[in-house]
Amino acid sequence: MYRFLFASLLCAVSASAGPVYLDDSFPVSTRPTLQALADDVWDLIGMLFHNQPPLDLPIYCFYEKSEAPLTTVEDDRITIRVTAGDTHYAQFAFQLAHELSHVMLDPRRSNGIVETICTALSYEVLDRLGERVTVSPQLSWLTDYAPHFAEYRIADQKSYLDTFPEEVRTMVAEQRWDELSRYLAEHRKEMEAGASRERAMQTLGAVALRSAPVDFGQFTGLAACTTPSVADRPKFTIRPLNRECVDRFADVLCRIGRGCGN
């Protein structure tokens, strides 16, 4: 176990471009704790992607309670806004993992598939963080808190799954993934930005995506596979993935109803 964690940490360090800096918008009482947690979340993201981020820019994180989490690209940095800055460690880890996933997929583009992958990664990080915290020296202060990471993931997931009809919840409970893939394909428009149920559909898709192991590293830079390209239009925009990129990852994206011939 310790040997695996040591190797994973080495992989994570090589994959991460640099640390995530928490600025002084975070309360003095929690900033050191959250910084240590941010370091470990970034290590886990690096381990899961085993690649360099598409943009070689420093990452700065600030706290603003009244707004939604958001990642933006500026001239000389990537800036992440989170809304959890106190002792809600699991919520902070969830939000930061989601936004750092955007950093790895390319924060200049988004769409329903990208948001679904980022949600799945947030859940993956929470589960792994709960397992890792008990043996990670820099997180020894969170040993007693460790179970709450998975508890937060379960509660967040359930809050959205409970909004679906019983037949859909049964598909998940009975692990009828092929049926769930067809359901997601039939409701793919509801997964996109602006749809009334986008967050619920993205959560359902994240559950389906995690129904089997995923090599998240293959998705590095995936969000940039759009028309126009990020080279032609670097400013953030919501665009669907080009068909060739969906087809390239059809064996995995079919789990969320994309690229499987429907």
N, C-alpha and C positions, 0 to 999 in steps of 0.2 A: 504493500500500500504506500509506504513512504517513498520507495524507489519510484513508483509510478508518478506520484505527485511531484517529485523532484524533476523527473523528465518532462512532465507536463509544464512545470514552471519554466524550464529552459526553453521549451517550444513557444510558450506564451510570450516570453521576453523577446524572442527573435521576431515574433509576428507583430508586436505592437510597435508603432512608430515612436512613441514616447508616452509619458505619463499624462493622466487627465488632471488638470489643475482646477481645484475648487477655489473660487475667489472669496473675498471678504463679505459677500452678500449672505453667506451662511452664518448662522449664529455662532458666536465664539465658543459656546458650550458644547456644540456638536460637530464643529468643523473638523477637528483632528480625527474624530471617530469616523465621520463620513468620508474623509480623504483616504483613510486606510481601507475602508470598504470599497471606495471607487477604484483604488489600485487593484484590489482583488477581482472586482467585476471586469476590469479591463484585461487583466491576466487571463481570465476565463474566456473572454471574447477572442483574445489572441489565440488561445489554445483551440477553440472551436473552429476558427477560420484558417489557422496556420498559413496566413498570407499577410502581406503588407496592405494597409489601407490604400484605396485608390488615390487619395490626396495626402501628400506628405506635408501636413500642417499640424502645428500644436493644437491641442484640444483644451478649451477652457469651459468650465461649468459654473453656472450661476443659479441662484435660488430666487424664484419669484412665485409666491403662493397663489396669486390671483389669476395666473395664466396657465395654459396647457403646456406640457412638455414639448420642446421644439429644438431641432438642430438646424443651424444656419451656417453657411460658408461665407466668410469675409475674405478680404484681400490677403491677410496674413495669419488667419486662424480659423478653426472650426469652433463654434460656440454652441453649447448645449444648455438649454433652460430646463430645470426640474422644478416641481412644485412641492417636493418633500425635502425639508431641510432640518427637521427636528429628529426625534428618536424613532420615527417610523422607518426603520432601517430597511425592511422588506420592500416597502413602497419605493423608497429611494433606489434600491438595487434594481427593482423592476423597471422603473422609468429610465435609469441610466443605461441598463442593458439594452432596452429597446432603442434608445437614441444612438448608442454606440454601434448597434447593428446597422442602423442607417449609415453611419460613418463607413462601415465596411462594405455595404452594398453600393454606396455612392449617394451622399446626402443631397445631391443636386436634382434627383428625380425620385418620384414616388408613385405608387399605384396600389391597387388592391392586393396583388401578389406580393409586392415588396412589404407592405404593412403586415400581411399574414406571416411572412418569413420572420420579420422583426418580432412579432408577438410570440411566435414559436421559440425564437432565441431567448426572449425574456424569460419564458417559462423554463427553458433548459438551464439558463444561468441560475435561476432561483433554486431549482432542484440540486444542481451541482454545488452551489454555494452552501446549502444546508449540510451537504455531506463533507465538504472541504473545510468548513470553518473550524471543526474540532481539532484539526491537525495543522492548520496554517498558523505559523507563529505570529504573523502580524494581525491575525484575527482572534487571538486567544481570548480577548475580552468579550467576544460574542458567542462563546461556547454555549452558554445557557439560552441564548436567543436563537440558536441555529434552527430548531424545528419550525420557527415562525416563517422562514423563507418558503418552505414547501406549503405551509398552511396558507400563506398569502396567495401563492399560485393556485391552489385548489379553490380558494374562495373567489378569486377573480374569475377563474374559468367557469365556476358554477354560476356566478351572477349573470353571465351571458347565456350559458347553455340552458338555464331555466326559462329563458324567454322563448325557446323553440317548442314546437308541438311535441307531444309525447313520443310520436313515432321517430322523430329525429333523435331525441334523448335516448331512446331505446337502441338506435343504431350505434351510438357511442358506447352505451353500457354493455352491449353485447358484441362490441368490436366488429360490427358489420361494415368494414371499411369500404368495400366496393360499392355498397349502396350509398354510403355517405359521399363517396366521390361523385356518384351520379347526381345526388341531391345538390352538391356544391356546384356542379356544372350547370344544372338547371337554374340556379340562383346566382350565377356569377356576377350579374350586374349589381346585386345587393352588397357585394364585397367592395365596390369601388367608392371613392371619395364622393361625398354628397348624398349617398343613399341613406335612407332613414335607419337601416340596420347594419351599416358598414362595420361597426365595431363588433357586433355580435357575430356576423358572418366571418370576419377575420379571426375571431377567437375560435369558432368552430373549425375553420380551416387550419388553424395552428394545432388544434388537437389532432386533426386528421394527418397533418404533416408529421407529427411526432409519433404516429402509430407504428413506425418502424425507424430504425437508425437513419440519421441524416448526416451526410458529409457537408456541413455548412460552408466549408472552404470553397466548394465549387461555385458558390454564389457570390464570391468576392467581385465587386464591380458590376453585378448584374443589373442594378437599377439604371445604369447608364445606357443600357441597350434599348434606346428609344429613338424615335424620329420626331423632332430634330435631335441630333447627338449633342452631348455635353460640350463637344468641341465647337459646334456651331452656335449653341445657345447654352452657355454655362449657368445662366440664372435658373434658380429653382422653378420647376414646373411639374405638374402631374401629367404623366403620359403613360399609355399602355406599353408593355414590353413588346419589342418586335417579335414577329411570329417565329423567326429562326431561333431566337433565344429561348422561347417557350418550348419549341420542339427539341432543342438541345438538352433540356432538362426534363423532358416529358415523363421519364420513368419515375421521377420524384414529384413533379408538379401535378401529375395525374391524381395524386392523393387528394389534392384540393380542387379537382375538377378541371384542370387546365392541361392541354397538350395530349389528351388521351383519345382523340378522335371524336370528341363530342362538343 
